[in-house]
């Protein structure tokens, strides 16, 4: 293989390695349709500070063993919560996509609770939301999740009802068209006769391209430079 051909192959390989292609069937949860499918949902999560308990799950599923197991993907069978005065902050991370600030609701956070009429807020499950911006995380804004009238697993004898908090990134200072990939949640015992919010999933209604890591950006740049050199030499 000639030198020019090797450079071309390397350049394309680098570009493909840095690209993320998300193609999947849409997923509908709680009346919200996520066109990117499972790729629209958070991919990882971890405890930032405080305490989190992993005690909420459907009757068919055991408790989550980690924050990541509870929050990654669109499955609502496991969730995280707090009780007995506990408080904790977790961070959810979007890896194969991002949340884009487009018109309307950009992010939906799903919470589980007992049955309430559709559209009813549940202050007993209140929790805080903070968005990761280039300058740092925003102050927490607190929300009461709203009943969607749907069940988390389709069997009301085994599962809790699905509640939702709808997030418009504009309300957190995100510029139109900008993307974010990190969300923090403050989950605490609200002291109203129940536990805290039982958070199960975070999904991007407006799903953008993955935010490249610095190393990925350098790889892409290197690939483009390689292709440019080939063009100049032929």
C-alpha positions as CSV (number, residue, x, y, z in Angstrom):
1,X,0.0,0.0,0.0
2,X,1.4,3.4,-1.0
3,X,2.1,6.1,1.6
4,X,-0.7,8.3,0.4
5,X,-3.2,5.5,0.7
6,X,-2.0,4.7,4.2
7,X,-2.5,8.3,5.3
8,X,-6.0,8.3,3.8
9,X,-6.9,5.1,5.7
10,X,-5.5,6.4,8.9
11,X,-7.4,9.7,8.5
12,X,-10.7,8.0,7.9
13,X,-10.1,5.6,10.8
14,X,-9.5,8.5,13.1
15,X,-12.6,10.3,12.0
16,X,-14.8,7.3,12.4
17,X,-13.3,6.6,15.8
18,X,-14.3,10.0,17.0
19,X,-17.8,9.9,15.5
20,X,-20.9,8.7,17.4
21,X,-23.8,7.4,15.4
22,X,-27.1,6.9,17.3
23,X,-29.8,5.0,15.4
24,X,-32.6,3.2,17.3
25,X,-36.3,2.9,17.4
26,X,-38.1,5.6,19.4
27,X,-39.1,4.9,23.0
28,X,-42.2,6.2,24.7
29,X,-42.3,6.5,28.5
30,X,-45.0,8.3,30.5
31,X,-46.4,9.9,27.4
32,X,-43.0,11.3,26.3
33,X,-41.4,10.0,23.0
34,X,-37.6,9.9,22.7
35,X,-36.7,9.7,19.1
36,X,-33.2,8.6,19.7
37,X,-34.3,5.5,21.6
38,X,-32.2,4.2,24.4
39,X,-29.4,6.5,23.3
40,X,-31.4,9.5,24.5
41,X,-30.9,8.4,28.2
42,X,-28.1,8.9,30.6
43,X,-25.3,6.4,30.3
44,X,-23.6,6.7,33.7
45,X,-24.1,8.2,37.1
46,X,-22.2,8.5,40.4
47,X,-22.4,9.8,43.9
48,X,-20.9,13.3,44.3
49,X,-21.5,13.8,48.0
50,X,-23.7,12.8,50.9
51,X,-25.7,9.5,51.0
52,X,-27.9,7.6,48.6
53,X,-29.9,4.5,49.3
54,X,-30.8,1.9,46.6
55,X,-34.0,0.6,48.1
56,X,-36.7,1.2,45.5
57,X,-37.4,-1.4,42.8
58,X,-40.3,-3.3,41.3
59,X,-41.3,-6.5,43.0
60,X,-39.6,-8.4,40.2
61,X,-36.3,-6.6,40.5
62,X,-33.9,-6.4,43.3
63,X,-32.5,-3.0,44.6
64,X,-29.9,-1.3,42.6
65,X,-26.3,-2.0,43.6
66,X,-25.0,1.4,42.5
67,X,-26.2,4.8,41.3
68,X,-25.1,3.9,37.8
69,X,-27.2,0.8,37.7
70,X,-30.3,2.7,38.9
71,X,-30.0,5.7,36.5
72,X,-28.4,4.4,33.3
73,X,-30.7,3.7,30.4
74,X,-34.5,3.9,30.2
75,X,-35.4,1.0,32.5
76,X,-37.7,2.2,35.3
77,X,-37.5,-1.0,37.5
78,X,-34.7,0.4,39.7
79,X,-34.3,3.8,41.2
80,X,-32.4,5.7,44.0
81,X,-33.8,7.5,47.0
82,X,-33.1,8.6,50.6
83,X,-34.9,8.4,53.9
84,X,-34.4,8.9,57.7
85,X,-33.0,12.4,57.1
86,X,-30.4,11.4,54.5
87,X,-29.4,13.8,51.7
88,X,-27.1,13.2,48.7
89,X,-26.1,14.7,45.3
90,X,-25.6,12.4,42.3
91,X,-24.4,13.3,38.8
92,X,-25.8,11.7,35.7
93,X,-23.6,11.7,32.5
94,X,-24.7,11.4,28.9
95,X,-21.9,9.8,26.9
96,X,-23.3,8.8,23.5
97,X,-25.4,11.8,23.1
98,X,-26.1,15.2,24.7
99,X,-29.1,17.3,25.7
100,X,-29.7,20.1,23.2
101,X,-31.5,23.4,24.2
102,X,-34.1,23.4,21.5
103,X,-37.6,25.1,21.8
104,X,-39.7,23.6,24.6
105,X,-38.9,20.8,27.0
106,X,-35.4,19.4,26.5
107,X,-35.0,16.8,29.3
108,X,-37.4,14.6,31.2
109,X,-36.5,13.2,34.6
110,X,-38.6,10.2,35.7
111,X,-39.6,9.6,39.3
112,X,-41.6,6.8,40.8
113,X,-44.4,7.2,43.5
114,X,-47.8,6.1,44.5
115,X,-50.9,6.6,42.3
116,X,-52.2,10.1,41.9
117,X,-54.5,11.6,39.2
118,X,-52.8,12.7,36.0
119,X,-51.2,16.1,36.2
120,X,-51.0,16.1,40.0
121,X,-47.7,17.3,41.6
122,X,-46.3,15.3,44.5
123,X,-44.4,17.6,46.9
124,X,-43.5,14.5,49.0
125,X,-41.1,13.5,46.2
126,X,-39.5,17.0,45.7
127,X,-35.9,17.0,44.4
128,X,-33.3,19.4,43.0
129,X,-31.8,19.7,39.5
130,X,-28.5,21.4,38.5
131,X,-27.1,21.6,35.0
132,X,-23.4,21.3,34.1
133,X,-22.3,24.4,32.1
134,X,-18.8,25.3,30.9
135,X,-18.4,27.6,33.8
136,X,-19.6,25.1,36.4
137,X,-22.9,23.6,37.7
138,X,-25.9,25.9,38.1
139,X,-27.6,26.4,41.5
140,X,-30.1,23.7,42.3
141,X,-33.7,24.4,41.3
142,X,-36.3,22.2,43.0
143,X,-39.3,20.5,41.5
144,X,-42.4,18.5,42.5
145,X,-42.7,15.5,40.0
146,X,-46.0,15.4,38.1
147,X,-48.1,12.2,37.8
148,X,-48.2,10.9,34.2
149,X,-51.0,8.4,34.7
150,X,-48.8,5.5,33.6
151,X,-47.1,2.7,35.5
152,X,-43.4,2.0,35.5
153,X,-43.7,-1.7,34.4
154,X,-47.3,-2.2,33.3
155,X,-48.4,-4.1,36.3
156,X,-49.9,-1.9,39.1
157,X,-49.6,-4.8,41.6
158,X,-45.8,-4.9,41.2
159,X,-44.7,-1.4,40.2
160,X,-45.1,2.2,41.2
161,X,-46.6,5.0,39.0
162,X,-44.5,7.1,36.7
163,X,-44.0,10.8,37.5
164,X,-42.0,13.3,35.5
165,X,-40.2,16.6,35.8
166,X,-39.8,18.5,32.5
167,X,-36.7,20.6,32.1
168,X,-36.3,23.5,29.7
169,X,-32.6,24.2,29.6
170,X,-33.3,27.9,28.8
171,X,-34.4,28.3,32.4
172,X,-30.9,27.2,33.5
173,X,-29.1,29.8,31.4
174,X,-28.2,27.4,28.5
175,X,-28.0,29.3,25.2
176,X,-30.3,28.3,22.3
177,X,-28.8,25.4,20.3
178,X,-26.1,24.7,23.0
179,X,-25.7,21.2,24.4
180,X,-25.0,19.8,27.9
181,X,-24.1,16.3,29.0
182,X,-24.1,16.4,32.8
183,X,-27.0,16.8,35.3
184,X,-26.8,16.8,39.1
185,X,-29.7,15.8,41.3
186,X,-30.2,16.6,45.0
187,X,-32.1,13.8,46.5
188,X,-33.1,14.3,50.2
189,X,-35.7,13.2,52.8
190,X,-38.4,15.8,52.4
191,X,-39.8,15.0,55.9
192,X,-43.4,14.8,54.6
193,X,-44.2,11.3,55.7
194,X,-42.5,9.6,52.8
195,X,-39.0,9.2,51.5
196,X,-37.3,11.4,49.0
197,X,-37.9,11.4,45.2
198,X,-37.4,8.0,43.7
199,X,-35.4,8.8,40.6
200,X,-35.3,6.2,37.9
201,X,-34.1,7.7,34.6
202,X,-33.1,10.8,32.7
203,X,-34.0,11.2,29.0
204,X,-33.1,13.9,26.4
205,X,-36.2,14.8,24.4
206,X,-34.0,17.0,22.3
207,X,-31.0,14.7,21.9
208,X,-27.9,16.2,20.3
209,X,-24.5,14.8,19.3
210,X,-22.1,13.5,21.9
211,X,-19.9,16.2,23.4
212,X,-16.3,15.1,22.3
213,X,-13.7,14.7,24.9
214,X,-10.5,16.8,24.3
215,X,-8.6,13.8,23.1
216,X,-11.4,12.9,20.6
217,X,-11.3,16.5,19.3
218,X,-7.5,16.2,18.7
219,X,-8.0,12.9,16.9
220,X,-10.6,14.4,14.6
221,X,-8.3,17.3,13.9
222,X,-5.4,15.0,13.2
223,X,-7.6,13.0,10.7
224,X,-8.7,16.1,8.9
225,X,-5.1,17.4,8.7
226,X,-4.0,14.1,7.2
227,X,-6.7,14.2,4.6
228,X,-5.8,17.8,3.7
229,X,-2.2,16.8,3.2
230,X,-3.2,14.0,0.9
231,X,-5.2,16.4,-1.2
232,X,-2.3,18.8,-1.5
233,X,0.1,16.1,-2.5
234,X,-2.0,14.5,-5.3
